[in-house]
């Protein structure tokens, strides 16, 4: 382990402003191994997989009862 490097990095991090620390934290803890909900929604909207639903009749209304 490079102790000098670790201590230098700690000093640098401590010298950052709160805003800079937030950005650093977000970058270090960001997990992009799976798509976000917004990315999945965008993909579904852009693709044509669900276009068949446009031709389906609206058989349910808001007055149909309580949601399950």
Chimera marker file (.cmm) of the C-alpha trace (Angstrom):
<marker_set name="trace">
<marker id="1" x="0.000" y="0.000" z="0.000" r="1" g="1" b="0" radius="0.5"/>
<marker id="2" x="1.233" y="3.463" z="-0.868" r="1" g="1" b="0" radius="0.5"/>
<marker id="3" x="0.576" y="5.287" z="2.417" r="1" g="1" b="0" radius="0.5"/>
<marker id="4" x="2.000" y="8.574" z="1.174" r="1" g="1" b="0" radius="0.5"/>
<marker id="5" x="-0.374" y="8.587" z="-1.790" r="1" g="1" b="0" radius="0.5"/>
<marker id="6" x="-3.345" y="7.762" z="0.438" r="1" g="1" b="0" radius="0.5"/>
<marker id="7" x="-2.528" y="10.587" z="2.858" r="1" g="1" b="0" radius="0.5"/>
<marker id="8" x="-2.028" y="13.025" z="-0.014" r="1" g="1" b="0" radius="0.5"/>
<marker id="9" x="-5.402" y="12.091" z="-1.481" r="1" g="1" b="0" radius="0.5"/>
<marker id="10" x="-7.047" y="12.551" z="1.916" r="1" g="1" b="0" radius="0.5"/>
<marker id="11" x="-5.537" y="16.034" z="2.201" r="1" g="1" b="0" radius="0.5"/>
<marker id="12" x="-6.744" y="16.931" z="-1.274" r="1" g="1" b="0" radius="0.5"/>
<marker id="13" x="-10.266" y="15.650" z="-0.555" r="1" g="1" b="0" radius="0.5"/>
<marker id="14" x="-10.406" y="17.587" z="2.712" r="1" g="1" b="0" radius="0.5"/>
<marker id="15" x="-9.426" y="20.753" z="0.841" r="1" g="1" b="0" radius="0.5"/>
<marker id="16" x="-12.388" y="20.457" z="-1.535" r="1" g="1" b="0" radius="0.5"/>
<marker id="17" x="-15.445" y="22.645" z="-1.163" r="1" g="1" b="0" radius="0.5"/>
<marker id="18" x="-18.697" y="20.931" z="-0.110" r="1" g="1" b="0" radius="0.5"/>
<marker id="19" x="-19.949" y="21.167" z="-3.699" r="1" g="1" b="0" radius="0.5"/>
<marker id="20" x="-16.777" y="19.558" z="-5.042" r="1" g="1" b="0" radius="0.5"/>
<marker id="21" x="-17.016" y="16.811" z="-2.421" r="1" g="1" b="0" radius="0.5"/>
<marker id="22" x="-20.604" y="16.095" z="-3.489" r="1" g="1" b="0" radius="0.5"/>
<marker id="23" x="-19.526" y="15.752" z="-7.113" r="1" g="1" b="0" radius="0.5"/>
<marker id="24" x="-16.658" y="13.475" z="-6.100" r="1" g="1" b="0" radius="0.5"/>
<marker id="25" x="-18.962" y="11.330" z="-3.973" r="1" g="1" b="0" radius="0.5"/>
<marker id="26" x="-21.501" y="11.012" z="-6.787" r="1" g="1" b="0" radius="0.5"/>
<marker id="27" x="-18.797" y="9.996" z="-9.252" r="1" g="1" b="0" radius="0.5"/>
<marker id="28" x="-17.226" y="7.465" z="-6.909" r="1" g="1" b="0" radius="0.5"/>
<marker id="29" x="-20.478" y="5.876" z="-5.787" r="1" g="1" b="0" radius="0.5"/>
<marker id="30" x="-22.261" y="5.916" z="-9.149" r="1" g="1" b="0" radius="0.5"/>
<marker id="31" x="-23.206" y="2.425" z="-10.273" r="1" g="1" b="0" radius="0.5"/>
<marker id="32" x="-24.033" y="2.289" z="-13.966" r="1" g="1" b="0" radius="0.5"/>
<marker id="33" x="-24.067" y="-1.474" z="-14.267" r="1" g="1" b="0" radius="0.5"/>
<marker id="34" x="-27.842" y="-1.441" z="-14.787" r="1" g="1" b="0" radius="0.5"/>
<marker id="35" x="-29.969" y="1.046" z="-16.728" r="1" g="1" b="0" radius="0.5"/>
<marker id="36" x="-32.016" y="3.546" z="-14.750" r="1" g="1" b="0" radius="0.5"/>
<marker id="37" x="-35.816" y="3.582" z="-14.828" r="1" g="1" b="0" radius="0.5"/>
<marker id="38" x="-35.727" y="6.670" z="-17.028" r="1" g="1" b="0" radius="0.5"/>
<marker id="39" x="-33.439" y="4.932" z="-19.518" r="1" g="1" b="0" radius="0.5"/>
<marker id="40" x="-35.760" y="1.918" z="-19.680" r="1" g="1" b="0" radius="0.5"/>
<marker id="41" x="-38.798" y="4.161" z="-20.200" r="1" g="1" b="0" radius="0.5"/>
<marker id="42" x="-37.016" y="6.073" z="-22.962" r="1" g="1" b="0" radius="0.5"/>
<marker id="43" x="-35.997" y="2.816" z="-24.637" r="1" g="1" b="0" radius="0.5"/>
<marker id="44" x="-39.580" y="1.512" z="-24.514" r="1" g="1" b="0" radius="0.5"/>
<marker id="45" x="-40.919" y="4.774" z="-25.957" r="1" g="1" b="0" radius="0.5"/>
<marker id="46" x="-38.358" y="4.861" z="-28.776" r="1" g="1" b="0" radius="0.5"/>
<marker id="47" x="-38.722" y="1.200" z="-29.723" r="1" g="1" b="0" radius="0.5"/>
<marker id="48" x="-41.694" y="-0.306" z="-31.488" r="1" g="1" b="0" radius="0.5"/>
<marker id="49" x="-42.227" y="-3.303" z="-29.191" r="1" g="1" b="0" radius="0.5"/>
<marker id="50" x="-45.293" y="-1.832" z="-27.534" r="1" g="1" b="0" radius="0.5"/>
<marker id="51" x="-46.882" y="-0.168" z="-30.578" r="1" g="1" b="0" radius="0.5"/>
<marker id="52" x="-49.521" y="-2.926" z="-30.704" r="1" g="1" b="0" radius="0.5"/>
<marker id="53" x="-51.060" y="-1.397" z="-27.569" r="1" g="1" b="0" radius="0.5"/>
<marker id="54" x="-52.055" y="1.671" z="-29.590" r="1" g="1" b="0" radius="0.5"/>
<marker id="55" x="-54.635" y="-0.479" z="-31.394" r="1" g="1" b="0" radius="0.5"/>
<marker id="56" x="-56.107" y="-1.992" z="-28.216" r="1" g="1" b="0" radius="0.5"/>
<marker id="57" x="-59.496" y="-0.664" z="-27.088" r="1" g="1" b="0" radius="0.5"/>
<marker id="58" x="-59.734" y="1.213" z="-23.793" r="1" g="1" b="0" radius="0.5"/>
<marker id="59" x="-61.872" y="-1.243" z="-21.822" r="1" g="1" b="0" radius="0.5"/>
<marker id="60" x="-61.180" y="0.183" z="-18.362" r="1" g="1" b="0" radius="0.5"/>
<marker id="61" x="-62.188" y="3.518" z="-16.880" r="1" g="1" b="0" radius="0.5"/>
<marker id="62" x="-61.479" y="5.352" z="-13.644" r="1" g="1" b="0" radius="0.5"/>
<marker id="63" x="-64.912" y="4.284" z="-12.388" r="1" g="1" b="0" radius="0.5"/>
<marker id="64" x="-64.146" y="0.554" z="-12.651" r="1" g="1" b="0" radius="0.5"/>
<marker id="65" x="-63.399" y="0.176" z="-8.932" r="1" g="1" b="0" radius="0.5"/>
<marker id="66" x="-60.572" y="0.181" z="-6.502" r="1" g="1" b="0" radius="0.5"/>
<marker id="67" x="-57.029" y="-0.515" z="-7.612" r="1" g="1" b="0" radius="0.5"/>
<marker id="68" x="-55.643" y="-3.845" z="-6.469" r="1" g="1" b="0" radius="0.5"/>
<link id1="1" id2="2" r="1" g="1" b="0" radius="0.2"/>
<link id1="2" id2="3" r="1" g="1" b="0" radius="0.2"/>
<link id1="3" id2="4" r="1" g="1" b="0" radius="0.2"/>
<link id1="4" id2="5" r="1" g="1" b="0" radius="0.2"/>
<link id1="5" id2="6" r="1" g="1" b="0" radius="0.2"/>
<link id1="6" id2="7" r="1" g="1" b="0" radius="0.2"/>
<link id1="7" id2="8" r="1" g="1" b="0" radius="0.2"/>
<link id1="8" id2="9" r="1" g="1" b="0" radius="0.2"/>
<link id1="9" id2="10" r="1" g="1" b="0" radius="0.2"/>
<link id1="10" id2="11" r="1" g="1" b="0" radius="0.2"/>
<link id1="11" id2="12" r="1" g="1" b="0" radius="0.2"/>
<link id1="12" id2="13" r="1" g="1" b="0" radius="0.2"/>
<link id1="13" id2="14" r="1" g="1" b="0" radius="0.2"/>
<link id1="14" id2="15" r="1" g="1" b="0" radius="0.2"/>
<link id1="15" id2="16" r="1" g="1" b="0" radius="0.2"/>
<link id1="16" id2="17" r="1" g="1" b="0" radius="0.2"/>
<link id1="17" id2="18" r="1" g="1" b="0" radius="0.2"/>
<link id1="18" id2="19" r="1" g="1" b="0" radius="0.2"/>
<link id1="19" id2="20" r="1" g="1" b="0" radius="0.2"/>
<link id1="20" id2="21" r="1" g="1" b="0" radius="0.2"/>
<link id1="21" id2="22" r="1" g="1" b="0" radius="0.2"/>
<link id1="22" id2="23" r="1" g="1" b="0" radius="0.2"/>
<link id1="23" id2="24" r="1" g="1" b="0" radius="0.2"/>
<link id1="24" id2="25" r="1" g="1" b="0" radius="0.2"/>
<link id1="25" id2="26" r="1" g="1" b="0" radius="0.2"/>
<link id1="26" id2="27" r="1" g="1" b="0" radius="0.2"/>
<link id1="27" id2="28" r="1" g="1" b="0" radius="0.2"/>
<link id1="28" id2="29" r="1" g="1" b="0" radius="0.2"/>
<link id1="29" id2="30" r="1" g="1" b="0" radius="0.2"/>
<link id1="30" id2="31" r="1" g="1" b="0" radius="0.2"/>
<link id1="31" id2="32" r="1" g="1" b="0" radius="0.2"/>
<link id1="32" id2="33" r="1" g="1" b="0" radius="0.2"/>
<link id1="33" id2="34" r="1" g="1" b="0" radius="0.2"/>
<link id1="34" id2="35" r="1" g="1" b="0" radius="0.2"/>
<link id1="35" id2="36" r="1" g="1" b="0" radius="0.2"/>
<link id1="36" id2="37" r="1" g="1" b="0" radius="0.2"/>
<link id1="37" id2="38" r="1" g="1" b="0" radius="0.2"/>
<link id1="38" id2="39" r="1" g="1" b="0" radius="0.2"/>
<link id1="39" id2="40" r="1" g="1" b="0" radius="0.2"/>
<link id1="40" id2="41" r="1" g="1" b="0" radius="0.2"/>
<link id1="41" id2="42" r="1" g="1" b="0" radius="0.2"/>
<link id1="42" id2="43" r="1" g="1" b="0" radius="0.2"/>
<link id1="43" id2="44" r="1" g="1" b="0" radius="0.2"/>
<link id1="44" id2="45" r="1" g="1" b="0" radius="0.2"/>
<link id1="45" id2="46" r="1" g="1" b="0" radius="0.2"/>
<link id1="46" id2="47" r="1" g="1" b="0" radius="0.2"/>
<link id1="47" id2="48" r="1" g="1" b="0" radius="0.2"/>
<link id1="48" id2="49" r="1" g="1" b="0" radius="0.2"/>
<link id1="49" id2="50" r="1" g="1" b="0" radius="0.2"/>
<link id1="50" id2="51" r="1" g="1" b="0" radius="0.2"/>
<link id1="51" id2="52" r="1" g="1" b="0" radius="0.2"/>
<link id1="52" id2="53" r="1" g="1" b="0" radius="0.2"/>
<link id1="53" id2="54" r="1" g="1" b="0" radius="0.2"/>
<link id1="54" id2="55" r="1" g="1" b="0" radius="0.2"/>
<link id1="55" id2="56" r="1" g="1" b="0" radius="0.2"/>
<link id1="56" id2="57" r="1" g="1" b="0" radius="0.2"/>
<link id1="57" id2="58" r="1" g="1" b="0" radius="0.2"/>
<link id1="58" id2="59" r="1" g="1" b="0" radius="0.2"/>
<link id1="59" id2="60" r="1" g="1" b="0" radius="0.2"/>
<link id1="60" id2="61" r="1" g="1" b="0" radius="0.2"/>
<link id1="61" id2="62" r="1" g="1" b="0" radius="0.2"/>
<link id1="62" id2="63" r="1" g="1" b="0" radius="0.2"/>
<link id1="63" id2="64" r="1" g="1" b="0" radius="0.2"/>
<link id1="64" id2="65" r="1" g="1" b="0" radius="0.2"/>
<link id1="65" id2="66" r="1" g="1" b="0" radius="0.2"/>
<link id1="66" id2="67" r="1" g="1" b="0" radius="0.2"/>
<link id1="67" id2="68" r="1" g="1" b="0" radius="0.2"/>
</marker_set>
